Amino acid sequence: MRYYLEFEKPIEELELKIEELRRISDGKDINLSSEVKKLEKKVKDLRTEIFSKLTPWQKTLLARHPDRPYTLDYIPLITEDFVELHGDRRFADDKAIVGGLASIGGTPVVIIGHQKGRGTKERIHRNFGQPHPEGYRKALRLMQLAEKFKRPVITFIDTPGAYPGLGAEERGQAEAIAVNLMEMSRLRVPIISVVIGEGGSGGALALSVGDRLYMLENAVYSVISPEGCAAILLRKEGDLTPDDFSKAADALKLTAEDLLGFKIIDDIIPEPTGGAHRNIEQTAKSISDKILQALEELRPKAPGKLVEERYKRLKRVGSFLGE
């Protein structure tokens, strides 16, 4: 059963009507095809109108859509011969991060990404896409393997943030993230990162230090969630409301368009109207095309040149005003 967000309710009503008309005419001598076509056109026009003017908060909700594709949904569509590798060789195999060896367009790569899980049981198994320190250490182990065998690294980012639990802190959550930032900045192979859903806090940053950073059209990328921001900055008596979250999302400038304007990301990957889950094959092809284009640009560069340009790219992030 398809899940609809609150702002999609007008679309839901029309699509339910289309299904009802098809059910009425199925196997009966009633031809309702003209009415169905009219409603389908109306749905298409309405969807285009609604999704052409989404607010940052609505895009945040869309980035978290339960039907939105995750890393393991994209990997079979984008790569060939994927072999998953497990464990950080220190503590455990964190299920919130998946990764392994694969090929994209004939190019051997190492691919790593967050995995949120679908359905209650799998979400708990994947810890809702919130990695522990061993998840980041597993990712780093795979990146170092990629460097050893001269394979580009592809990362998919989709997490509300690193897991903030007591055990994670005891095992060095902040240190694991910091080491990833340092080691990725000097890795001597191309690194291409794609925010496919929700890029939250250091949990996302730990997989996104690279030569190219792309975002899907309806993805978000921010230092904190709108709810967390609202809880800190919009404190008041009583519960916070969606209006408070919307104000926080506006202030955070977390959409792909915002981040492209700030030159934090390199490009926006388009999604089908209605979101990536409406046509995962089309979205996967768009991601694959962008990765292959980046690989063509990065592969000829010498390792030292890659690291130097990556350093300069990171230094350009942010604006500074002198006295």
C-alpha positions, 0 to 999 in steps of 0.5 A: 500500500502506497504511503502519502505524506500530508501535503500529498493528500489531494493526490491520494484522493484522486489516485484512489478515485482512479483505482475505484473506477478501474475496479468498477469497470474490470470485467464488466461492459462498462468503459470508463477509460476516458474518465480514468485518462482525465483523472490521470492527467489531473493527477500528473498536473497536480503532482507537478504543481505540488512538488514544484513548490515544496518548502524545506520542511516538506522536503525533509519529510520527503527525504524521510519517506518510508518508501524512499529507496535506500542504499541496498535498493540502489546497489543492484540497479547501479552496480555489477557483481556486488560483494558485501564485506562485514565487520570493523575487525575490532568489535562488531558488524554495524548493520547501519552501514553496508559496503563492499566491492562492486563495479559501475560501468565496468569500473571496479569500485568500493561502495559504502552507504547508510541503510535505514531499513524498511519495516519495524523489524528491519529498522531495529536491526539497522538501528534506524540508519544510525551508525555506532563507532564500529560502523564508521570503522568498518567504512574506514576499513573498506576505504583503506582497502579501496586505496590499497587496490586503487579503486574509487570510493562511492558513498551513499549518505542517508542517516539522521545522525550517528547513534548517541547512545551510551555504548557508542560514546564509550566505544569512541563515537566522536573519535571514530567520526573524526578519524574518518574525516581525517583519513578521507581527506587524504585518501589517494583514490577518487571519492564520490559521495551522494546524499540520497535521503537525509544527511544529518550531522557528523553521522553524514559528514563521516562519509561525505569528505570527498572530491565530489558531493552530490545530492538528490533533488529532494534530499536534505543535508544539515548539521542538525535536524529541524526538530533538534534545532527547534528544540534548542532555539524555539523553546517555549511552554508546551509541545513544539509544532510542525510550524516550529519545525518548518521555521527551523528547516527554513533557517537551516538552509538544508535543501539541495538548492540552498547547498548548491548556492553555498557551493557546499555540493557540486550538483543536484541529481534530479528525481522523478516528480513525486520523489525517488520512490515513484520511479527508482529505476529512473533515479538510479540511472540518474545517480549512475550517470552522475557517478560515471561522469565524475569518475571520468573527470577524476580517474586521470588525476594523479593521487597527489593531485587528487589530495591537493584538489580535495584539500582546496575544495574543503578549504573553500567551504564556508564564507569568512568576513575579515575586519 
